[in-house]
Amino acid sequence: MFDRQGPGVPTVRLLLMAVLVNALTLPLAGAATSADAAQVLPHKAIYDLHLSRTQINSSVTQAEGFFEFEWGDACSGWTVVHQTRLKIDYSDGRRLDFGASHKSWESKDGKSYQFFIKRNYNGSPVEEVRGEASLGDGDARGTAHFSLPEERDVTLPKGTIFPTQHSIELLQAAEREELPLWRIVFDGSGNDGFFGISAALMQSYLPGEDLSEIAGRLSAERSWQMQLAFFDLKNQTGEPEQEQSLRIFNNGVVDELELDYGDFVVKARLREFRPLLVPDC
């Protein structure tokens, strides 16, 4: 996702793709045993980023870039590697050239998580974040240990889950028509690494309904248009830090994604994707 660190400078948390695609190879409850259950696809996807629209008072004149996402099965856990580059032009002549990468591993029981995040501005590295986290049983609080940029521990709120588990619950809720859904998710980004996510269903699509050219390869899959709002749990205003709209298929491929900064909106459009090999575990 996107949050802000510094005046007028958006930074990329990039939670969304990890949250939504990382765990989608896990069977959905009540669906995986049915004859028509979807075959979820571990894959690499590449998206083009471009400016979709701006508010009247926005100083942003152009935005473009790319987003690459790779999900893999590591037998004992799920791996996610994604990177982005976004160039933003402003009306006063400034250009922000932002890059970020995020690598993570999450155990298949949803109890352990490791992460490494790098960010750079205009070609210069500005941040590296590394750490690991674990969750207790039931509603017990979890703990995150950051080793970079400095050693520190963070106690996770009761009910916190990691991105993979959130993906499972989100798609289960969509399949059962039980959205909206609220969860606290830890991915290691931001100040303490966790935040609240509210997910609402905007529209359901039958297989083959309203597909783009590339998404035509997904014509056998159901899909959902969802709206996600991300909240800083320490912010008392009740306003989300950022909102996202996306269409996701039940094989784990995200087709289109919009990221709303407030004064401007960036759209990510799927350019290509390919399946990844599943190891013989």
C-alpha positions in Angstrom: 0.0 0.0 0.0 1.0 3.6 0.0 1.6 5.8 3.0 3.4 9.1 3.4 6.8 9.8 5.0 7.7 13.4 4.5 5.7 16.3 3.0 4.0 15.3 -0.2 6.2 12.3 -0.8 4.4 9.0 -1.2 6.2 5.8 -0.2 5.1 2.3 -1.2 4.3 -0.2 1.4 3.3 -2.7 -1.3 1.2 -4.8 1.1 -1.5 -5.4 -1.3 0.0 -8.0 -3.7 1.5 -9.9 -0.8 -1.8 -9.9 1.0 -3.9 -10.9 -1.9 -1.7 -13.2 -4.0 0.8 -14.7 -1.6 -1.5 -17.4 -0.2 -4.0 -18.0 -2.9 -2.6 -21.4 -3.7 -4.1 -22.6 -0.4 -7.5 -24.2 -0.8 -10.6 -22.1 0.1 -12.7 -23.7 2.7 -15.7 -25.4 1.2 -14.4 -24.9 -2.3 -11.3 -27.0 -2.6 -13.1 -30.3 -2.3 -15.7 -29.5 -4.9 -15.4 -30.8 -8.4 -15.3 -27.3 -9.9 -12.8 -25.9 -7.5 -10.4 -23.4 -9.1 -6.8 -24.4 -9.7 -4.9 -21.5 -8.0 -1.8 -20.4 -9.9 1.6 -19.6 -8.4 3.0 -17.1 -10.9 5.0 -14.1 -11.8 3.1 -11.0 -12.9 4.2 -7.7 -14.3 2.0 -4.5 -14.1 2.3 -1.2 -15.8 1.7 1.8 -13.5 0.2 5.1 -14.8 -1.6 8.1 -13.6 -5.4 7.5 -13.7 -6.8 10.8 -12.4 -6.1 13.8 -10.1 -8.0 16.1 -7.9 -8.4 19.7 -9.0 -5.8 21.0 -6.5 -3.2 18.3 -7.1 0.3 19.3 -8.1 0.9 15.9 -9.7 1.1 16.1 -13.5 2.3 12.6 -14.5 3.0 9.2 -12.9 4.3 6.1 -14.5 6.3 3.0 -13.7 6.1 -0.8 -13.2 5.4 -3.4 -10.6 6.7 -6.9 -10.6 5.4 -9.7 -8.4 6.5 -13.2 -7.9 4.9 -15.8 -5.7 6.5 -19.2 -4.9 5.9 -22.4 -3.0 8.9 -23.1 -0.7 7.4 -26.4 0.6 7.4 -25.3 4.3 6.2 -21.8 3.5 5.2 -19.3 0.9 7.6 -16.8 -0.6 6.9 -13.4 -2.1 9.3 -11.2 -4.0 8.0 -7.9 -5.5 9.5 -4.7 -6.6 8.3 -1.4 -8.0 9.5 1.8 -9.6 7.4 4.8 -9.8 8.2 8.2 -11.3 6.0 11.2 -10.4 6.2 14.6 -12.1 4.9 17.8 -10.3 3.8 21.1 -11.7 6.7 22.9 -10.1 9.2 20.8 -12.2 10.2 18.3 -9.5 10.4 14.6 -10.3 10.3 11.9 -7.7 11.9 8.6 -8.8 10.9 6.0 -6.3 11.9 2.3 -6.0 11.2 -0.4 -3.5 11.6 -4.2 -3.1 10.0 -6.5 -0.6 10.9 -10.1 0.1 9.0 -12.3 2.5 8.6 -15.9 3.7 5.5 -17.1 5.7 5.1 -20.5 7.2 2.1 -22.5 5.9 0.6 -22.7 9.4 0.5 -18.9 9.5 2.6 -18.6 12.7 6.0 -17.4 11.4 7.0 -14.6 9.1 10.3 -13.1 7.8 10.7 -9.9 5.7 13.3 -7.7 4.1 12.3 -4.3 2.6 14.5 -1.8 0.7 13.5 1.6 -0.5 15.3 4.3 -2.6 14.6 7.8 -3.8 16.1 9.3 -7.0 18.6 6.4 -7.2 19.9 6.7 -3.6 19.0 4.1 -0.9 17.1 5.6 2.0 15.9 2.6 4.0 16.4 -1.1 4.7 14.0 -3.0 7.1 14.6 -6.6 8.1 13.0 -8.7 10.7 10.8 -11.7 11.7 7.6 -12.2 13.6 5.7 -15.0 15.3 2.2 -15.5 16.6 1.0 -17.3 19.6 -1.9 -19.8 19.8 -5.5 -18.6 19.7 -5.8 -14.9 20.6 -2.4 -14.7 22.2 -0.4 -11.6 21.3 2.5 -12.1 18.8 5.9 -10.5 18.7 7.9 -8.9 15.9 11.7 -8.5 16.1 13.3 -5.9 13.8 17.0 -6.3 13.2 17.2 -3.3 10.7 17.4 -0.4 10.7 17.9 -0.9 14.5 17.3 -3.7 16.9 13.8 -3.5 18.5 10.8 -5.6 19.5 7.2 -4.8 18.8 4.2 -6.5 20.5 1.5 -7.3 18.0 -2.2 -6.7 18.9 -4.4 -9.6 19.7 -5.9 -11.1 16.5 -3.0 -10.0 14.3 -2.4 -12.2 11.2 0.2 -12.3 8.5 -0.5 -11.6 4.8 -1.0 -15.2 3.8 -3.6 -15.9 6.4 -5.3 -12.6 5.5 -5.5 -13.7 1.9 -7.1 -17.0 2.8 -9.7 -15.3 5.0 -10.4 -12.6 2.4 -11.1 -15.1 -0.4 -13.1 -17.3 1.9 -15.3 -14.4 2.8 -15.7 -13.5 -0.9 -16.6 -17.1 -1.8 -19.2 -17.2 1.0 -20.5 -13.7 0.3 -19.5 -12.6 3.8 -17.7 -9.3 3.1 -17.0 -6.7 4.5 -14.1 -8.1 6.5 -11.8 -6.3 9.1 -8.4 -7.7 10.1 -5.2 -6.4 11.6 -2.3 -7.5 9.4 1.5 -7.4 10.0 3.8 -7.3 7.0 6.8 -5.4 8.5 6.3 -2.1 6.7 5.4 1.3 8.3 6.3 2.3 11.8 5.4 -0.8 13.7 4.7 -3.1 10.7 1.0 -3.6 11.3 -2.3 -1.9 10.4 -6.0 -2.5 10.0 -7.5 -3.5 6.7 -11.2 -3.2 5.9 -12.3 -5.1 2.8 -15.6 -4.6 1.0 -17.1 -6.3 -2.0 -17.9 -4.0 -4.9 -18.9 -6.6 -7.6 -18.8 -10.3 -8.3 -18.1 -11.6 -11.8 -19.0 -15.0 -13.3 -16.3 -16.8 -15.3 -15.7 -15.0 -18.6 -17.6 -11.9 -17.6 -16.2 -8.4 -18.6 -12.6 -9.5 -19.3 -9.6 -7.5 -20.6 -7.5 -8.9 -23.4 -4.9 -10.4 -21.1 -7.4 -11.4 -18.5 -9.1 -13.4 -21.3 -6.7 -16.2 -20.4 -8.6 -16.4 -17.1 -12.0 -16.8 -18.6 -12.7 -20.0 -16.6 -12.2 -18.2 -13.2 -14.6 -16.4 -11.0 -13.5 -13.0 -9.9 -14.4 -10.2 -7.5 -14.0 -6.4 -7.5 -13.0 -5.3 -4.0 -12.3 -2.1 -2.1 -9.7 -2.1 0.6 -9.0 0.7 3.1 -5.8 0.7 5.2 -5.8 2.3 8.7 -3.1 3.4 11.1 -4.4 2.0 14.4 -2.8 5.0 16.2 -4.6 7.6 14.1 -7.7 8.8 16.0 -9.3 10.5 13.0 -10.8 7.3 11.6 -9.6 8.2 8.1 -7.8 5.6 6.1 -4.2 6.2 5.1 -4.9 4.8 1.7 -7.5 3.0 -0.3 -7.2 0.4 -3.1 -9.6 -1.1 -5.6 -8.8 -4.3 -7.5 -10.2 -7.2 -9.4 -8.9 -10.6 -8.2 -9.5 -14.0 -9.8 -9.9 -17.1 -7.7 -6.7 -18.5 -9.2 -4.8 -15.8 -7.4 -4.2 -13.4 -10.4 -4.9 -9.7 -9.8 -5.9 -8.0 -13.1 -6.4 -4.3 -12.4 -5.5 -2.3 -9.3 -6.1 1.4 -8.4 -4.2 3.1 -5.6 -5.9 6.2 -4.3 -3.5 8.8 -2.6 -6.3 11.3 -2.1 -5.0 14.0 -4.5 -4.2 11.5 -7.3 -4.8 7.9 -8.3 -2.4 5.5 -9.8 -3.7 2.5 -11.8 -1.8 -0.8 -12.2 -2.7 -2.8 -15.3 -1.6 -6.4 -15.8 0.8 -6.6 -18.7 1.9 -10.2 -18.5 2.0 -13.2 -16.2 3.4 -16.7 -16.3 3.0 -19.8 -14.1 5.8 -20.9 -11.7 6.9 -24.4 -11.1 5.6 -26.1 -8.0 8.4 -28.1 -6.2 8.0 -31.7 -5.4 7.8 -31.5 -1.6 
